[in-house]
Amino acid sequence: MTHKRNLKGIVFLLPSLLGFSVFYLIPFIIAFYYTIVAQGVNASFVGLQYYIELLKNDIFINAFKNTGIFIGICVPISMMCSLGIAMGIKTLHDQKRLLQCIILIPMIIPTASIAFFWKEFFSVQGLFNKILSIGGIEGIDWLNSKYALGIMVYIFIWKNIGYNTILFTAGLYNIPNTYYESASIEGAGSIAQFKYITWVYLFPTTVLVFIMSIINCFKVFKEMYLIAGGYPNESIYMIQHYMNNMFLSLNYQKLSTSAYVLVSFILILMFILRLGQRGIKDED
């Protein structure tokens, strides 16, 4: 019976495994081939040459640095704001569902509509400059200025804060109120309750939100591309821009190499996060 059940499970999984292999696994393996052979008809083995050249490429280094800065700014700000809103929602007695629906609105708006709105809003003749002109401030082309990164950070937080808030809210409701009641009886203040109860029991949710926030940081490229184009201001030229431009120029070697460098970076980051999670569990 066990053998038959396992066989049925494998049969049901086959379509998904086949699709995953055809569209993800096999192309990923083929991409590795492009990273170790020279481009041309007579392909020759070059080893780590493309990786070395890529790490010396100023454009790639700038794109990688910008991506790291963007993630480093967006993820903590988004998580802190989401956690604060989630804790505020938990204290409400009425209109909780309405507020949760409102903060999720940016997620259901089509990407093209979001990009068009913010592109027009921050353009030279846009609404933002018109508002500033009322106060006598001269407007500029915000998307092609040093403020472009801040604008993209704002758009990311505006779009993703609702999703993170819902995850944190669900995590907060899984913490029994008896823990807080016992802590209050023992004389623990709000800071102590947050440190020893909320943070500890919310840590698995925090890890999930952290991972999803990083993933969403890479997904925001759609808005960036539609708003600022393939060659935006230097401060918002991300690694996805570099990979997209290499694809358009049919330079599969540099595209594949940059993709593997990015995957390696993400794997290292997830490994560090996993070690941190194990360390906290061991302390508990």
N, C-alpha and C positions, 0 to 999 in steps of 0.2 A: 504493500500500500504506500509506504514511504517513497519507494522508487517511482511508482506511478505518479504520485503527487509532484515529485521533483521534475519528472519528465514533462508534466503538464505546465509547470511553472516555466521551464526552459522554452517550451513551445510558445507560450504567451509572450515571453521576453524577446524572442527572436526578431520580430519586426522592429522593436526599439533598438536592439543591439545592431541589427543590420543598418538601420538609418544612422545610428551613431558612428558606426565604422565607416560608412560610405562618405558621410558629410563632415566628419570631425577627425576620427582616428587616422584613416588612410591619408587624407590631405596633410595632417600634421606630420606624419612620417615622411611623406614626399617633400614637405617643406624643409625638413632636416637635410635631405639630399642636396637641395639647392644651396644650403649653407656651407657645404664642404666641397663643392665642385665648381670649376670656373664656368663663366657664362660663355656660350658659343656652341658651334657644331661639334667640335672636338673637345668635349668636356674632360677636364683633368682634375685630379684630386688636389685641393689646395689646403686642406686641414683647417686650421683656425685663422687663416688669413683674413677672411671677411669679418670675423669677430674683432680681430685686432684693428682693422681699418675702421670698423664702425665705432669702436671706443675712442678712436682718434678723430672722428668726424665732429667738427664743431657744431654743425646743424643738429645732428642727432643728440649730442651732449646737451645742447640748449633745450631741445624738445624733451629729453628725459628729465632734465632739471625742472623745467616748467611743470611737467606732469607731477613730479614729486612735491613741488611747492603747492600746486593746486590741491592734491590729495591731503597734504599736511595742514592746509587751511580749512578746507571744506569739511573733512570728516569730523574733527573735534568740535567745530562750531555747530555743525548740523546735529551731532549727537547731544551736545549740551542743551541746545535749544529744544530739541525733541523731548529730552528727558524732563526739562522744566515744564513744558506744555503738558506732557503726560501726567506729571505729578499734580499739576493744576487741575486737569480734567478729573482726576480721581477724587479730588476734594469737592467737586460739584455734586449737587443733588439733582438738578434738573438740566435739561438741554445738553446732556452729554453726547447723545447720538447725533444731534444736530451739529455740534461743534466738530465732532469727528468727521462728519460728512463734508463740512466746509473746508477743513484743512486738507482733505483728499482731492479737492477740485482740481488743483494744478496737475495732478497725475493723470486725469482723464482727458485733459485737453490735448488735441493732436500736436505732435512735435512741430509740424510746419506752422501751425497757428501761433504757437508760443514763440517760435523764431521770428516770424513776421512782426508780431506785436512788439517784442523787445528791440528788434532792429529799427523799427520806426520810432519807438519811444526814445531811444538814445541817439538817433540820427541828428545831423546838424540842424535840420528843420523840425525836429521831433518835439514831442510834448514836454520832455524834461528840460530842454533848452528854453522853451517858451515860459515854463514855470520860473526858471532862473532869471530870465529877462525881466520879470515883474520886479524882482529885487535888485535890478541893475547889474546882474552878473552876466558877463559875456559867455555865450555858449561855445562849445567846441565839439569836434567829432570824437565823442567819448569812446567809441569802439576801436578807434585807431590812435588812442592815447595811452599814457601810462596807467590810466584808470581801467583799462580793458579787463585786466585780471580780476579786479574787485567787482566789476559788473558780472562777470561769468560766475564768480563765487556766489554773488547774490542770487543769480538765476538758478544755480544748482540748489541752494538752500531753499529757495522759494518753491521749487518743484518737488524736492524729496523730503522735506521736513514732515509732511503729513504721513508718509509711509513709515518713517522711523518712529513717529509719535504713536501710531497704532501698535507697533511692535512693543514699544516700551509700556504702553498702557496695558496690553495683554500680560506682560511680565509682572507689572505691579499688582494686577488683580490676582495673580497666582501666589502672592505672598500672604499668608494668613494674618488677619488683623489681630489675632491673639498674641502674636509676637510683639506687636507695637504696644498692646495693652499691658503686657507683662513688663516691657521695658519702661513704660511710663510709671508703673507702680514702683519699679526699682529706682526711679528718679533719673532715668536717662533723658537727655534733651533731644531736640530735633536733629542736631548734628550727629550725636552719638547713634541715634536710631538709624539715620541714613548710612553711617559708616559701617555699623555692625549688623544691620538687618537688610536695609534696602539694597545697598551695594553688593553685599555678599550673595543674596538670593536673586539679584537681578543680573549677576555677572554672565550667566549663559545667554540671556537675551542681549546683553551688551556686546558679547562676542558676535552674535548673529547680526546685530545692527552695524557693527564695525565692518564686517565682511561685506554686507549688502551696500554699505556706503561707499566702500572702495570700488565695488563693481559698478555702482551708479556713477562714480566719478569718471570711469572709462566710457560709460554709455552717454554721457553728456556731450560727447563729440558731435552727435547729430545736431544739437542746437548750436554748438560752436561753428560748425561748418556752414549751416544755413544762415547764421547771423554774420559771421566774419569772413567766410570763404575758405578756400584751401590754403591761402597764404595770408593769414591774419597778422595782427600786431605781434611783434617778437615776444611779448610777455605771455601771450596765449597760444603760441605755436607749440602744440602738444605732440607727443609721440605718435598719436593716431594720425595727425596731419602728415608727419614724415612717412609713415607706412602707406597712407593713402596716395601721397605724391609718388612714392616709389612704385606703387601698383600702376598708376596712370602712365608712368614712364617705362613700364614693362621691365623694371629692374627687380626681378624676382629674387636675386641673391641678397640684395640689401633688405628687401621686404621680409624675406624668410629669416634672415639673421636678426633683424630688429624684433621680429615676433618672438623668437626664441630667447632673446635677451629679456624681453618684457615678461615672458612666462617664467623665466628663472627668477626674476625679481619678485614676482607675485608668490611663487612657491617659497622663497626664502622668507618673505613677510609672513605667510601663513604658518611656516614652521616656527618662527619666533613667537607668533601669537599662541600657537599650540603649547609651546614650552611655558609661556607665561600663564596659560590657563591651568596647566598641570601643577605649576608652582603654587598657585592660589589654592588648588584643591588639596595639595599636600599640607599646606598651612592649616586648612580647616580640619 
